[in-house]
Amino acid sequence: MTSGHSPVSATPDTPPDPSDQALARCTGVARTFGFGVASVVAVHDLSCAVWPEARIAVTGPSGSGKSTLLHLIAGLEIPTGGTVDWPGLGGLPQGRPGLIGMIFQGPSLIPTLNVTENVALPLQFAGISAAAASERAARALDQLGIAEMAAKLPEELSGGQAQRVAVARALASRPRLILADEPTGQLDHEAADHVISVLLRAADELGAAVVVSTHDPKIAARLPERWTMSDGELTQQNGSAR
C-alpha cells in the first residue's frame, strides 16, 4: 500500500544515542494512505517509546490507528512523516529475525504447510536447522495447548485455533519485542485469557517487551501500561515513562 507522500525514512538522520535503550521509538510519526481527497490519515503526529520488558495495552475504537501503530513499530510500514527508530535493537529490525515477533489480526498461515511447518518456517529462514526449528515449534504449540494439532493443515483449524498457531509462531522466534494486534479477537473468554497468560509468561522468560492492541477491557487490564488511540492520535499514556 502506498501513499501520495514522499516516503520518510524509518530511521533518523542523526546517529543513534548509545544510551537510548528504547526497543522502538516513534517521534512525530504520521502515516497517510492514498492521496488527495481520497487520502486517509491513519496516524498523526504520534510520539511514544517501547522500553525493555514493557507491558503495554493499546486501546481505542476500530479505525483509531492501533494496527497502523503496531505495524510502524514493527518496521512493516514506513511513516509519511516523522521517524521510527529502534535504538535498543541496533537499528531497523527487518531482515533480522528474532528481534520482533508480530502477531497479526488474521493468522496468515500458509495453507499447504501443516501447523508445525507453519510455526517452524520463519526459524528456518533465520538459519536455524529444520530439526531445531521443529523442536522449538513443538514447544511453542505445547505452550498454547494445541500440540495435538501439529500435523493439521490450516483448513482443518477453527479461526481460534489458527490464531493460537499464529501466536505460537511469534513466540517460537524468541523475540525481544512481541507485538500482538487483537490476538484474542477470535477467541472465547477462556481461550483469550489463556493466550494472554502464555504471552506474558513467555515474555517473562525471554525478558521481552509486549504490546497488545485490544478491544477487550479484561485483556487490557492485565497489562500495567495503557495507550489510548483516537482518530489516529495517541491521546493518553498511562504507565512508566523514561
C-alpha positions in Angstrom: 0.0 0.0 0.0 1.4 3.4 -1.0 0.7 6.9 -0.1 0.8 10.1 -2.0 3.6 11.5 0.1 7.4 11.0 -0.5 8.5 8.2 1.8 10.1 9.3 5.0 12.9 7.0 6.3 12.0 4.9 9.3 15.4 5.7 10.8 16.6 9.2 11.9 19.2 11.2 10.0 21.3 11.6 13.1 23.4 8.7 14.7 21.5 6.8 17.4 22.2 7.7 21.0 24.1 4.8 22.5 22.5 5.4 25.9 19.0 5.1 24.5 17.7 1.6 25.2 14.2 2.0 23.9 13.3 -1.0 21.7 11.3 1.2 19.5 10.7 4.9 19.4 8.2 7.0 17.3 8.9 10.7 17.1 6.2 12.9 15.5 5.1 10.0 13.3 2.4 10.3 10.7 1.1 7.6 8.3 -1.3 8.5 5.4 -2.7 6.1 2.9 -3.8 7.2 -0.6 -3.6 10.8 -1.8 -5.7 13.9 -2.5 -9.3 13.8 -1.4 -9.2 10.0 -1.1 -6.3 10.0 1.4 -6.8 8.6 4.9 -4.7 9.7 7.8 -4.2 6.5 9.9 -1.7 8.0 12.4 -1.0 11.7 13.1 1.9 13.4 15.0 2.4 10.5 17.3 5.3 10.1 19.7 5.9 7.1 22.0 8.6 4.6 23.1 8.6 0.9 24.0 11.1 0.1 26.7 12.6 -3.3 27.6 10.2 -5.6 29.4 7.3 -3.1 28.9 3.7 -4.5 29.2 1.5 -2.2 27.1 -2.2 -2.4 26.1 -3.2 -0.2 23.1 -6.9 0.5 23.3 -9.3 2.5 21.1 -12.2 2.0 18.7 -11.9 0.3 15.3 -10.2 2.6 12.8 -8.4 4.6 15.5 -4.9 3.7 14.2 -4.0 0.8 16.6 -3.0 -1.6 13.8 -1.0 1.0 11.9 0.9 2.0 15.1 1.9 -1.6 15.6 3.0 -2.0 12.0 5.1 1.2 12.3 6.7 -0.1 15.5 7.4 -3.4 13.7 9.0 -1.7 10.7 6.3 -3.1 8.4 5.1 0.4 7.5 7.2 3.4 6.6 6.0 6.7 8.1 5.0 9.5 5.8 6.1 12.0 8.4 8.4 11.8 11.5 10.7 8.9 12.4 10.7 5.5 13.8 13.9 4.0 15.2 15.0 1.0 17.2 18.0 2.1 19.3 17.7 -0.9 21.7 17.6 -3.3 18.8 20.5 -1.9 17.0 18.5 -0.4 14.1 15.8 -1.5 11.7 14.6 -5.0 12.6 13.5 -6.0 9.1 15.6 -8.9 7.8 16.9 -9.6 11.3 14.8 -12.5 12.7 14.4 -12.9 16.4 14.1 -9.3 17.3 10.4 -8.6 16.8 7.6 -11.2 16.9 4.4 -9.9 15.2 1.0 -11.5 15.7 -1.5 -10.2 13.1 -5.3 -9.9 13.4 -5.6 -12.7 10.9 -3.4 -15.9 11.4 -1.9 -15.6 7.9 -0.9 -19.3 7.8 0.4 -20.9 4.6 -2.3 -23.3 3.5 0.0 -26.0 2.1 2.0 -26.4 5.3 0.9 -28.1 8.4 0.8 -26.4 11.8 4.4 -27.4 12.8 5.8 -26.4 9.5 4.0 -23.0 9.6 5.5 -22.3 13.1 9.0 -23.6 12.1 9.3 -21.9 8.7 10.4 -18.4 10.0 13.0 -20.1 12.1 14.4 -21.9 9.1 14.5 -18.6 7.2 16.6 -17.3 10.1 19.1 -20.1 9.6 18.0 -22.5 12.3 18.2 -26.2 11.3 15.0 -28.0 10.4 15.3 -30.2 13.4 15.9 -27.4 15.9 13.1 -25.3 14.3 10.6 -28.2 14.6 11.6 -28.7 18.2 11.0 -25.0 19.1 7.8 -25.1 17.1 6.6 -28.1 19.2 7.4 -26.4 22.4 5.5 -23.2 21.4 2.5 -25.3 20.3 2.5 -27.1 23.7 2.7 -23.7 25.5 -0.5 -22.7 23.7 -2.2 -26.0 24.5 -2.5 -27.1 20.8 0.2 -29.7 20.5 -2.3 -32.2 19.2 -2.8 -30.1 16.1 0.8 -30.2 15.0 0.1 -32.3 11.8 -3.1 -30.5 10.8 -3.4 -28.2 7.8 -4.8 -24.6 8.3 -8.0 -25.6 6.6 -8.7 -28.1 9.3 -8.5 -25.5 12.1 -11.1 -23.2 13.5 -10.4 -19.5 13.4 -9.5 -19.5 17.1 -7.1 -22.5 16.7 -5.4 -20.8 13.7 -4.9 -17.7 15.7 -3.2 -19.6 18.5 -0.9 -21.2 15.9 0.0 -17.6 14.8 0.8 -16.8 18.5 3.0 -19.9 18.7 4.8 -18.9 15.5 5.7 -15.5 17.1 6.8 -17.0 20.4 9.0 -19.7 18.7 11.3 -17.0 17.4 12.1 -15.9 21.0 11.8 -12.2 20.2 12.9 -9.3 22.3 9.6 -7.4 21.4 6.2 -9.1 20.9 3.6 -7.0 19.0 0.1 -8.6 19.1 -2.7 -7.0 17.0 -6.0 -8.1 18.5 -4.6 -11.6 19.2 -7.7 -12.7 21.1 -10.3 -11.3 18.8 -11.5 -14.7 17.5 -11.3 -16.5 20.9 -13.8 -17.1 23.6 -13.0 -15.6 27.1 -11.4 -18.7 28.5 -9.1 -19.2 25.4 -8.3 -15.5 25.3 -7.3 -15.4 28.9 -5.1 -18.5 28.3 -3.4 -16.9 25.3 -2.6 -13.7 27.1 -1.3 -15.7 30.1 1.0 -17.6 27.7 2.2 -14.4 26.0 3.0 -12.8 29.3 4.7 -15.9 30.7 6.8 -16.3 27.6 7.7 -12.6 27.7 8.9 -13.0 31.3 11.0 -16.0 30.3 12.5 -14.2 27.3 12.9 -10.8 29.0 10.8 -9.4 26.1 8.5 -6.4 25.9 4.9 -6.9 24.9 2.5 -4.5 23.1 -1.1 -5.8 22.7 -3.8 -3.9 20.8 -7.3 -5.0 22.1 -10.9 -4.0 22.4 -11.3 -6.3 25.4 -11.1 -4.3 28.7 -10.3 -7.5 30.6 -7.3 -8.2 28.4 -6.2 -4.6 28.6 -6.4 -4.7 32.4 -3.8 -7.5 32.5 -1.1 -5.1 31.2 0.0 -2.3 33.5 0.7 0.4 30.9 -2.2 1.8 28.8 -2.0 3.7 25.5 -5.3 5.0 24.1 -5.7 5.8 20.4 -8.4 8.0 18.9 -8.7 9.3 15.3 -5.0 8.4 14.7 -3.7 10.2 17.7 -2.2 8.8 20.9 -4.5 10.6 23.4 -3.3 9.0 26.6 -0.3 7.3 28.0 -0.6 5.7 31.5 2.4 3.8 32.9 6.1 4.1 33.2 7.9 6.9 31.4 11.6 7.4 30.8 
